Amino acid sequence: MAPKVATLTLDRSLFSAGMRLAVGVSGGADSTALLRILAAEAAKLGLALSVAHMNHGIRGAEADTDARFVKELAASLHLGFHTASINVPQEAALAGEGLEEAARRLRYQWFERLMAAGAVDAVATAHTLDDQAETLLAKLLRGAWTEGLGGIHPVVELQAGRILRPLLGTRRAEIEQYLSLLGQSWREDASNLDTAYTRNRIRHELLPLLTTYNPRISEHLAGMALLARDEEAWWQAEVERRLPQLLLEGSPVRGGGRSGNGDRIAMDVTRLHPLPLALLRRILRAAAGRKGVELDLFHTEALCELAVRGRAGSKLDLGCGVLAERTARELRLVSAVPTAAPQAAVTLPIPGRVVAFGSEWLAESDSAQPAAQIRPWRAGDRVTLRYSRGPRKVKEVLERMKVSGSDRADWPVVEWQGKIVALEGCELEQEPGLRILCSPLSPKE
């Protein structure tokens, strides 16, 4: 029998001769396999190859061992080695992010710095077909626009270079078989088995269950992502073509013409009415994007309703200081005029009870504690929802609660010792020994 040849499916169309390519290698099976296959084909592809490894400072001595493994692997392949260390838990706490979110952001920022410094032209990462399926399921569970259903893109264009994903057509099982045939070891990250993380629950619980319904579910999800990316690319080009034709610059003036008010965006509603709903949604989301607003589904549908059937004088708060206004002929997106000063903070003794912001607040504790402050939420405030692993922006929580307009401006939170411990209408993780209850008053009270 002929001996088996170790190989992998690699998207070679992503590379060009002369490219200085760094391979992002964590030491896990996927990135180790990507490095080995690219090292084997670098001469044929004309690549100047190097290795990039970031120590995220999360797993202590185990992470240090990963770094040594990757450095030694790079040396054995006679490749240059780029490395960086960062305290991701500390950076995540400062930014109010989860560990995974912060680690990804910091890692890609470092990749971009490597490219901006001229060390490399692009960075290759080892996302697989299984990663694509898991990502698509995660987006479906959270709720995603059609562009989100594109999942992991093969190429990400950054200002300084590109991130390439040449293994999106390869299964994880194929990778492990490839490494076994090579006799190549890899590092295992124990946190990948922790089902406290949503992605791991999808990987170890949801996908295996779906596989009992369709053994090829991962391939089908990856195919859906491919179709969604191609569809969205066409839509983006169409919106970029159509939007400038619909925008009206400035404000109308008596006698005809428009003034040069660049602080507002306007569209003639008679030209919006005939648009198919799919195009109208995209046009309005793109227009809001020019004002710095990323519309959620609720605000998008409300804005469509305002554009097509709204009455003159109707308004809609889109958040981020932007207001949608309906006139007889136009839909306008304008910067909201500042309203009255926010309500003053009210002291809540612990334990104790006060009436503030139209509600009765009760603080329960087994012992006397420093008083808390009931105040309107502010930009940058974050809360940890009960059963959630990380903090969320209050702005995003209020959007999900469909709180808008003047209600949103004065929506109350309870701050205690520098932390938000209560948000009206929302269940948060409680501080040990402290319980905050909120009961809205009836109109008569």
C-alpha angles and dihedrals in degrees: 000000000000113000116254115256116222110232142139138209105261127181097230092176089080093067134072131194112269094024115147100220128186116198114216103226124183094172094253123126097263098051093039090054092048091052093049095049093046092047089053092050102032094103093048092047094043094238127158097214131201137160128244122196129175123198103212095195092233105111102039116209091005090060090049089054090051090053092051091048093053093044092051091047091052090049092050088055091045092240132145116256128219117188139175135177126207136168099241096178090056094045091046091053092049092049095040092239136135117256095252093048093048094045092053093046094049093044093053092045088056091048089052091050089054089053094043090052090055094244092123139004097217143359124226120210127193104237110155138201088264090054088051092053092047091049093050092050091049091052092047090051092050095041119253141196117240091266088058090056087067086080117187112007120220090226129031114192114215128180093254100035145313140295111219128200107192097165100061090113094053128091122226091237090057090053094053091047089050092052092046091053089051092047087235119152125210139191124261120216108212091204088069087073095051106109091195084088115078094225091054092050088052091048099044103029115017101040094047088051092050089048089064087062095042121007089203097050093122092054091047093050091049089050090052089052091052092051091047092052092051092046092048093048089058092046093050091053090048093050091048088053097045103037098069089052091057101042120099114203120222128343130311115256132206111272095026137293129071135267121237099256102151093178093080138056119211135183131190105246092209087066092046095052096071095049118110109252092245091057094040091056092052094045092052093045090050091048091050088048088061087060091050096257123129104202121218122212094267094053093042093055092044090051091050089052091049091050097048105030105010121127123236108271095029116134137193127196107223094183128239089078094297125127128194114216129190121211127176091273108012145057108212131192109202139167107265117248110241111259129212119314113280120262116275120256118263124213116239112198116216110253096021150092133244139166113233139147092013094303140089113242123201124190115196123192137153091232140021112283134181110282122263128223125234107207142148113279118259134209108275095031113137133191136190111230118217111270090015121121097213144026123276130203112259087225090061092045091052090049090054089048087052092236110157144149121027091342090065094051094062100029105144131237131177116234118197124176092343096311132101104239100168137029119186112252094012135092113230134184106275124232112242110271094007129097125180120195126188125196118182113227122237116250090258092056 
